[in-house]
């Protein structure tokens, strides 16, 4: 079997997914040609010299031996998916609204195959006319994340965390404001925010946060800088008790949420989009959506643009605060049902689904 790969190899979200898939392909004994998107950077990961050498060998062989008749997997954005190193390209992509545009439909239809990590995205693509879409969920990265006894955050408080890039789609500022309204300056609670967005200037983000908090200062809200390594993120997850990133209005998958659940943490989750694939009343504190709101933030989702149009799911603020209270009452209980998710959602399964396509 011969196939090639075209994906990012770095520490940001698409890169995290790509490296986890690459690691499983390496473990399975394959050696495909690899065309990295951008400059490869493995500094965020626990170093594995054998894997690094394998990765370099895959890159080295790409321009020497690859032919356009060899099928390829590209993991990337829909709006940059039409260029390809192969006549037969399978695309792994992520989508974050309830509908597709004509431009997105054209990009989808020009792929030999589409992998998506959300049943909701599969439905959205198929509603737009796609017939080449396969569900391929992501998983828990056991190479980078595991339980430790190391203390990174204070255990004097009930520790909430809010992870993921600051975005309107993710409801970041709205969640922050609601938490401050309920728990701000209460000596029993603490909120650790890991929300730095590298695509928004830091000063602009600071201004957005201050506006959301109405200019008030809260001693029990801490904004952590972007953590450089998965080991640091692992420490962060280990010492939190309740993750709030599950209140996002729409996600292609939401790895931070899955990671927290698989490590036994409680989570407040909007019961919509991809969250319904792995969250339920037994492993999460669910908030039911109240409807939809327009997907416009004038940064990544611009009204009238050829890509990223549609709606996100919405929620009721009072119901979110009530869910946070319920989560606080369970803060010291290990989420053993959540931990079992790693048995079903693994990158081994993700890689095998991809390999099975190329075996056909």
N, C-alpha and C positions, 0 to 999 in steps of 0.2 A: 504494500500500500504506500502510495506517494502523495503527500500533500504539503502545503507551505502555509506560513503564518505571516500576518501583517498586523501588528498590534503594538501598543505602547508598553515600554518596560521602564516603569518609574514608580514613585511612591504615592501618587495621587489616585483618585478613585478608579478610573479606567485602568491605570497601571497596576493597582492592587489586584483587580480581577484578572488581568492578563498574566501577571507573574504567578498567581495561584494556579491558573490553568496550565501554564507552561511547566510548573513544577510537577503536576500530575502527568503530563505528557512525557516528561523526562523519566519519571518513575515507572511509566508503562513501557519504556524501552524504545520510544520513537525518536527520530532525529530529523525533523522537518527543516527545510530552509526557513529562515526567519528574517523578515524585513521589519525592523523596529520603526515605529512611528515616533519621531523625535529622538533625542539622544538617550541611550540606555543609562539608567541610574538605579543601582541596587543598594544605595546607601541606607535606605529605610529598613532593610530587611536583616534578619539574623543570617549571618554569612555562612554559605555552604560552598566550599571551593569546588567540589565536583560538579554541582549544579551550575556554577558560574562558568566553568570550563566548557560544559555541554552547551550552555547558552551561546558562548562565543563561537563555538564550532558551528552552530546553526546559522549564526550571522555570517560567518566566513564563507559558508558554502552557497549562500543565497545568490550572489552575483556570478559565482563560478558555474553553477550547475542548474539553476532554476530555469524552467521553460514555461512559456505562457499557456501551454497545454496542461500544466500541473494545476489541479484545483487548489484554492487558497481560502483560508479563513481570515477575514478582516474584522477586528473588534474596534468599532469607532462610531462616530456620529453619523446620522442619516444624511445630513447636509454636506458631508464630505466623503460619501461612500461610492460615488460613480467612478472615480479613478481606481484602477486595479492593476496588479501585477499578473493577473490571470484572466483567461477568457471565461473561467468558471469560478466565480467568487461567491462564497457563503459569507453573509454579514451577521455578526453578533452586535446588536445595538440595543439602546435603551430609550424609552419614550415616556413623556411625562404629562400628557394631557388626554382628554377623552375623545379626540378625533384626529384625523390626518388631513393634510392639505393635498392638493393635486401634485405639488412638487415632492412631498414625502411619498405619496403613492407611486410616483414615477421611480423614485430611488428604490423603493421596495421591490417593484416589479422588475427592475433591471438587475436584481441579484438572483443567482441560481437557487439560493436558499436563505432564509432568515431565521436566526436564533434570537429568542427573547426570553428574559428571565422572569416574566410576569404573565400569568394567565389573562390578566386584564389587558395588557398590551397586545397579546395575541388576538383577543376579541376586538380591540380597537382597530388593529391592522386588517383583520378579516372583514370588519364592517366597511372598511375603505376599499374592499375588493381583492385583497391579497389572498393567494391560495398556496403560498410557499413558506408558511410560518410554522416554526416548531418551538414548543415550550422547552426551555433549558434552564432551570433554576440555578442560582449560584449557591455557595455553601459556606460553611464555617472553615476558616483557615487555621487548622490546627498547628501548622508550622510556626505561625506568628503569635497565636493567642492561646493562652492556657492559664489555669489558676495558679496563683502564687500567694505567699504569705507576706510579701513585701508591702509596706505601708507607704502610700504616695499621697493620700488625702487624709485629713483629720477624721478620726473616728469618734469625735466628741458630738457630732451632729448626725442627723439623718441626711445622707448625701444624695442629692439629685444630680443628674448630669444632663446637659443638652449638647449633643454632638452633631456634626455635619456642618457644611458650609452655610454661612448666613445668606438666606434667600427668602424671598416672599413666598415662593412655592412651598418651602419647608416650614412656613409659619414661624420662623426663628424669633423674630422680634415680638410677635403676638404671644408666643409661649413664654418668652422672657417677661413680658409685661404682666401676664396672668400669674406667673409664679411669684413675682414681686408683690403683686396685690394681695396674695394669700399668705406668703411666708416671709416677705421682705423684712429684714432686721429682727426676725424671730430667732432667739438664741438656740432653738432646738433644730434648726434646719440650715442647710447650706446648698447652694447651687454652683456647680462647676461647669463653665461654658467652654466648649472646644469648638468654636464656630467661625474661626478666621477664614475668610474667603480670599484666596490669592488673586482673584480676578476683580476685586474691588479695592481701591486705594485705602490703606489703613485709616487715614484721617476721616474719610467718608464713612467708613464702618463705625468709627467712634461716634461720629455725629448721629448716625442712624440709631445707635444704641441709646445715646443720651436722650434723643427725642422719644424713643419708645418708653423710657423710664421717666419721662417728663422732667428731666433735669435732676432727678433725685439720686442720691448716693445710697447704696446698700452695702453694708460691710459683709453681708453673708452671700454675696454674689461675686464670684471670681472669674475673670476672663483669662483663660490660659492662652499663651501664644501657640502658634501652629507647632505641633510636636513633630520632631524630625524623624523619629524611628518608630517602628511598630512595637519595639520593646517599651517605649515610653507610653504609647497608646495602651498597651497591655496593662501596664501599671495603673493607668487611669481607669480602665474598665474594671479591674480587680477591686478597686477601692470605692467605686460608686455603688449605690444600692438601687437607684431608680433611674431609668433612662427615659427621656422625654422626646427623643427625635422621631418616635413613632407617630407623632401628631402632624407629620408632614401631609400636605394636601395631595401630593401625588409623587410616586417614586418608581423608578425602573426596577429597583430591588430593595434597597435600604440595608446594606451590609452592617453599618453600626448597630442597628436595631437587632439584627440576627445575632451578631457577635455577643451583644449584651445578654440576650435571652439564653444563648448556648452556654454562657458562663454563669448562669443561675441568677441573673439580676431581674428585678421587677421592671415592668415597662408600661407606660401609658400609651395606648395605640389607637389611632383612628382606624375604625373597622371598614377600610375601603382599599381600592386598587390592589397592589401587590401584597399588602399586609394580610389580606384574606387568604393568601397562599400558605402562610405559616403561623399566623397569630389566631388565637381563639380565646374563649372565656377561661380555659384552664391554664393558659400560659401568659396571659396578658390582662391588663385592666383596660377594657375596650370602651371607646367613645364612639357612638353611632354618628355617621355623617348626617347633616341637616339638609344637604343639597349641594349645589355647585356654585362656584364663583369664577369669574372670567380670569383666564391665565394671562395676566399682563403685569409685568414689573418694570418695563422700560429699560431693562438691562439684558436679560437673557430671553425674555418673552415679550416681544414687541408687537402690538396690534397691527395687523395687516401684513406682517412679514411672511415670506414663503414657507417658513418652518416654525414649529412651536406655537401653534394656534389651538384654541379650545378652552377648556375649563379644568379647574381643580376641585377637589372635594372640600366642603366647608364643615365647620362644627359650631356648637353653641358654647360660648365662653364659660357659662356657669357649670355646664356639664364637664368641661375640662377641669375646672377647679375641684369639683366633687371627685373626679377620678384621681387627681393628684392627692387628695386627702385619703382616698381608699388605698392608694399606693403607699403612702406614708405609714399606714397602719400595718403594712406587710413588709416594711423595709428590712427587717431582720430575719425574714423567712427566705431560705434559699429556694429559688424557683426551679425545683427539680424537674417539673414538666417541661420548662423551657430548655433545660440542659439536654433533654432527649432529642431536641431538634437536630443536633449535630449528627445523629444517626441517619437521618433522612436527607438533610441538606449538607452535602459535602462537595468539594471541588473535584473529588474523584468521580462522582456522578456527573458533574458538569462536563469534565474532559471526556468521559466515556460516551456521552451523548454526541459530542462533536466528532469523536473518532468513528463512531458507528455510522455517521452520515458519510464520511469519506470512504468507508468500507463498501458502501453500496455500489 
